[in-house]
Amino acid sequence: MAIAPPLSKESTAAHSGWGTAMSKRPAVEIAHLRKTYGTLTAVDDISLSVAEGEIFGILGPNGAGKTTTVECAIGLRPFDAGTIRLLGLDPLTQRDEVHEVVGVQLQSGALPDKLKVREILDMFQSFYRQPADVRELTNVLGLTEKLGDYYKTLSGGQRQRLAIALALIGNPKIAVLDEMTTGLDPQARRDTWELIKDIRDRGVTIVLVTHFMEEAERLCDRVALVDRGRLVALDTPARLAAQARGGKQVRFVPSDRFDDRLLTDLPEVSVVQHDGQHMVVNGTGELVNAVILTLAAAGIAARDVELVSLNLEDAFVKLTGRHSDTEGAMS
Amino acid sequence: MSALSLSLPIAARRTAFGKIVRNEARLAWRRPVGLIAGVGIPVLLMIIFGNITAFKQPSPLVGGYSLFDVYVPILAVFAMAMIALLGLPVPLASYRELGFLRRLSTTPVPRSWLLAAQGVLQLGVALIALAVIFGVSIEEFGAHAPVSPGGLVLSIALSVAGLFPIGLMVAALARTANAASIIGRLAFFPLMFFAGLWLPQDLMPTLLRDISNYTPLGAAVQAMQSSMLTGFPPVAPLLVLAGYAVVFGFLARRYFRWE
């Protein structure tokens, strides 16, 4: 694509990530994925690679394109450009093989009220060649006592755990879990994290879609930060947080309109957004100088310049440039 | 990659499909609205009609047969229409609404299996309803035994082929299970009118009867009535049913949405 990765630091960091990923066979490879709905670009040139045995997080605010990305990856949605391989398989032309080795937990995907947990598990188990043991799975997930209960009577957390059980029932090599802890209370969420680590320790690659910063920090080996359909950053949670800590934000009112590209092309700049008449620019290094000088060269003055220092809590906001719809997730 | 296989072996596929059908049957049994409407009501009506003495007297109005004889195929079509227009589409629309179809499409099993399973189940329900309606009316209430059993079987087969795709079309048009149930019922009553539920075809004015002959339920009643009372059914209603099968089969295939 014409637009360079927004943060040069992050892109080199991402490459070092790729390096470790390359040492093993990649479980998931996405290259230049693009998906549009009419005029809306939901996924814009996303490339990433997940190593086998990794817990890989796709983090971003609501509507960032996370779900679309994984739905394309598992063959649920056709896409406009790019290539996707899951353990070398093409999800579009080798759907059956892909679904045999990839277990999926969808954000939306309720089950009929009047089926019992056992009946649901038993049915899904029969879909796979080498399924997991239902007993063991329900023990691990704490669903054994619920086997005889109707789906209707399950709590949100139990439904979520059943969805995870169904994602794992085929003994997958890759498990894709979309917002698996949404709606769970903090204890259930922590229990689920432990469970995911256990599953990874059994050799399953985990792709986790989430908008919880904490979940990504606690659980993921690496995190892809997605915003407005683009890959904003890809690194270990610790390094992302460190970057955010060193990050800066400049707010100002420009004297005239200009193409955002003018600033996003700068190596110091990561994200450019508009907030009313203000422009909010995130980045690192000599951010203020770079912005002011570049604008001046284009004949634009910046008024009311404000420099904001970011802390760890701002990492998510800073890197994705979103505030409103992520507030709940940050708390 | 060589360890990865193409898909389930045949025996396992059969097991998987069987499990889906069994769960569908459980769901139908645990929320028996479809069974009550598709089997209970027509069987009950048959028993009521069978106990009305006047209904069993030969009547010149309907060609010297009894009204009961005339009503048995109408009730059979009632059952099939309920099953096709409500029993089949409502669960399918609800599975789409729930995201169950979507959930299934992330497994190695094609989501179309759920449609097929529902079709198999509803076909089974229809056959039970027909067996009870024809069997009990003939054995217990002395209804006319079919003059052309082969014609009756063919008429039933073509009725299923003509009516089930209409039900699939209802599932295609409806966004929700509720909408499917409303559309199904809205279609059921006028179609059942032309099938002669309120006024048997023999008693209809010529214009209504002509229209009736081209409606799916009217044609189904005509074909079954002929098989029961006079002999192998005329070609016209059979062709009408086959026509509905082709047209609605195509439309349902074209317009059915999985999500």
Interface residues (C-beta under 8 A of the other chain):
Chain A: I74 L76 L87 G88 L89 D96 E97 H99 E100 V101 V102 V104 L106 S108 G109 A110 L111 P112 K114 L115 E119 I120 D122 M123 F124 S126 F127 Y128 R129 L166 G170
Chain B: M1 L4 S5 L6 S7 L8 P9 A12 T15 A16 K19 I20 N23 R26 L27 R30 R31 S94 Y95 L98 G99 F100 R102 R103 S105 T106 T107 P108 V109
